[in-house]
Amino acid sequence: MLTNKALSESYIVEVNEDLLEIQAVFDLAECQASSVGIKIRGINNEETLMYYNLNEQKLLLDCTHSGKEDGVRKVALQAGETLALRIFVDRSSIEVFANEGQATMTSRIYPKQSRLGIELFIEGGDVIVKELTYWNLKDIWK
């Protein structure tokens, strides 16, 4: 989807699949942003956010707008020059692996409607996205 792209504002990929694997790699070496991350966007302002706060050096998973409020999870992460997020999303859960398992998070999500897409977002500056790729996954029950 994206390779070595400088972003200073959001970038949206329209995809409405229920089962996804997402790989996003951010170059933090010269990043001036305060936060970089990914939103799984839904209808009626539903969204699940995974983002890295560069100032606090924390990875956050925010599920407060994912159907049923499930809170915000935080974990300390010294990402260094690169932040690589591998995210698995299905109908009712999300799993996040940062920098090859240096930090991991999981949560239940409860979307009421279809998904609208994946959104890369940046707050307070710009960042180079080394890679953004996603794959549709097959349902093992079908």
N, C-alpha and C positions, 0 to 999 in steps of 0.2 A: 504494500500500500504506500508506504513512505520510506525513503532512504535519504539520510543526511539532509534533512530539511530544517531550515531555521524557522522557528515559530515565535511570534510575539503576541498571538491571539489564538483563540480556540480553533481547532480543526475537527470537523465532524465527518464521520463515516456512517452512512445510512445502512444499517443492517438490523433486521428484526428477528433474527434467529433466537431460539430459546437456549441452544447449546453452543457455547463458544469457547475457543481457546484464543487468548490474546497475548501477543509478545510485543512489548514496548521497551525501547532502549533510549534513555535520555543521556546526552553528553553534559555532565555537570562541571567539567573542567573550567569553562569560562562563563558559566551560567550566572546571570545577574538576577534571576527570578527569586522570589521568596518561596514559591511552591510550584511543583509540576505534578501532573497526574492525569488520571483517566476517569471519566464518568461513563457509566452504563446508563444511558438515557431511556426514560420511559414516558408514557402518556400522562398528562395531567401533573406535571412537575415531579413525577417519580424519578429518582436517580440513586445510584449507588456510586460513591466516590472512593477512589484509591489514590492517595497522593502523598508526596514527600515534602515535608517542610524543611527547607535547607537551613534556615536559621536555627531551628531547634534540633535538627538532625533526627527527625522522627518520621516514621511511616504511619499513615493513618488510613483506616477503613471506616468510612462513614455510611452507616445504613439507616440513618434517621428518616430518610425519605424513600425507603425501599418497600413500601406497602405497609407493613406493621413495623413500628419503631423498634429497632434492635440495637440502637446506640452507636457509639464510636469506639473503635479499638485503636490503641496506639502502641508502637514499639520503637525503642531506640534503634537507630540504624546509621552507622557511619558509612555512607555510600561511596565516598571517595570521588573519583572522576566520572564514574558511570553508574547510572541506576537502571537496572534491567528488571522489568516486571513481567512475570508470567502469570496470567490470570485464567482461571477456569470458571465459567459461569454456566449454571444450568437453571432449570425452572425455579428452584427454591434455595439455591446455595451459591456461594462464591468462595473460591480459594485463591489466595495471592501468595506468590513466592517471589521474594526480592533478592536480587544478586545471587542466584543459584542456591537459594535456601538460607542465606544469611539471616533473613527474617521471613516469617510466614504468618499468615492470618487466614481465618475462615469465619464465615457467618452464614446464617440463614437469611434469605431475602424473600419478600412476599409481594412480588409485583401483581397489581390488579389487572393490568392490560399488557398489550404487546410492547416489545422493546422498539425504540426508535433508532438507536444507534450507539456508536462509541464516540466519545468526544475527548480529545486531548485538550488539556487546559493548562494555562500558565498564569501565574499571578505575580505582578510586580517586576516584569522584565521579559527576557526572551531566553530561549533554549534551542539547542540543536537536537532534533530527534534523529538518532542514528537509524532507528528502525521502528516501524509499526506494521505488524502483520496480524491477521486473524484467520482462524479456520472455523468452519462450521463442523460440529461434531455430530456423529450419528447417535441415535437413541438406542440403547442396548435392549429396550423392551419392545422394540418394533421389528 
